[in-house]
Amino acid sequence: MPIKNVAETRLREMLWEARKKCTPPMRENTGMSV
């Protein structure tokens, strides 16, 4: 896996975590449960 993809995934995960904290009830609607 290219480093660029890894960094992109990390960024996306961080954004997703922040979003989950902002809207807890929406967690079930997200298709990306890690």
Secondary structure in CASP SS format (residue, H / E / C, confidence):
PFRMAT SS
TARGET T0000
AUTHOR 0000-0000-0000
METHOD secondary structure of the structure
MODEL  1
M C 1.00
P C 1.00
I H 1.00
K H 1.00
N H 1.00
V H 1.00
A H 1.00
E H 1.00
T H 1.00
R H 1.00
L H 1.00
R H 1.00
E H 1.00
M H 1.00
L H 1.00
W H 1.00
E H 1.00
A H 1.00
R H 1.00
K H 1.00
K H 1.00
C H 1.00
T C 1.00
P H 1.00
P H 1.00
M H 1.00
R H 1.00
E H 1.00
N H 1.00
T C 1.00
G C 1.00
M C 1.00
S C 1.00
V C 1.00
END
